[in-house]
């Protein structure tokens, strides 16, 4: 499988051709440039982790204990604070301008009447408001928020949120159920910002986040590390207060396409049918659009027949759609879903013959957890499935048993009364909470302490080496130039006997190479 990873270098011309477009259904306009051929070709020599701006990052060695990790993070936070202060970024003396790297600039005078730089912050707490699904087909995703609360409490107890003014705070995390329904998210966000008067907001899912990020940005409310990988979150100029937590879905879709091209010699001559089960919302459609954009540029495009079936997010089953797809006899099958339908698709494929007939089958990165692909969910039916996983470490996996971070994370959850084995989203939540905690800690060390302007500056300048991601994944943003928190991934195949994803080849590192994206909703594309 090393051939597959290195073979990605040949994809650059195709991927670049899919970039920058704003035609009908082309959601890939934010994608990849900046000499990516060399970047991917050098993958074997760039498997250390770290941010994209520090010259010394290549010298970082993977810590072997949590004490070593915490020491590294302390040093990296201090380096971010120093960089901000040395460049005189952040809130300017005029009291209304926020500056950051690469021309980043925000005018606070546009935030509306009554805006407060410290709303939701007291001497003892930071009020965070989350809208998350605790019911419906995506109900387990609320475990992200529950685990976030666990890590917030842990770090508050360690004094991480003590700022330059000596204020030592805890995070008051308010979680409200939206059922993965954007029509419910809108009034929840209104309640959080108007009645609860939270300091910042987190939303889950592309549809809900798209419905609320205009308002949150117009009112200059931090909207950090949302549980979605839609490319729209790469917009530091028109939506500077919003970012996402996951690898962009269109990058994932293009990597699916390149994988198929790399393996085309394994298929019989003639047409190759690729089938996809697509969630009928903003989330699933981005996958679908980006994948079609890739196929349109592929040198093998005349060999591909792409067939899709769409399902509604709240539909109880996907049986009809999967039956129809199986009748098309796809040689490649891709699940463009989130939540329960991921497991349903695996089970249905095993029952209708698709599992046996399709040579390659892909799960989406958002359904990487054991609760979607493990034996308790689907038995052994997921054996041999593939994934472009987005880099998040699966603390459920037996393959992580010896990893110091996984050991620490499991204990942290157990001490809080949560069974890490029951749901992969607990591991996600620790990563989401860790990321936000680092931003709070950095912002608190800037002049003025913890404020919204300082959180914005920290978010747009942050550069950290994560423990909760696979080694080689970089987490960083850089003002107007790099607006995506994570741009790396592994490619892996599921081994049901081991109950784990086995990584094939090297980490794909695209850090700092995705174009920013000013999302045009009417065109469903980056402008």
Secondary structure by P-SEA (a helix, b strand, c coil): caaaaaacccaaaaaaaacccccccccccccccccaaaaaaacccccccccccccccccccccccaaaaaaaaaaaaaaaaaaaaaacccccccccbbbbccbbbbccccccccccccccccccbbbbbbbbbccccccccaaaaaaaaaaaaaaaaaccccccccbbbbbbbbbbbccccaaaaaaaaaaaaccccccccccccaaaaaacaaaaaaacccccccccccccccccccccccccccccaaaaaaaaaaaaaaacccccccbbbbbbbccccaaaaaaaaaaaaaaaaccccccbbbbbcccccccccaaaaaaaaaaacccbbbbccccaaaaaaaaaaaaacccccccbbbbccccccccccccccccccccccccccccccccccccccccaaaaaaaaaaaaacccccccaaaaaaaaaaaaaaaaaaaaaaccccccaaaaaaaaabbbbbbcccccccccccccccccccccbbbbbbbcccccbbbbcccccccccccccccccccccccc
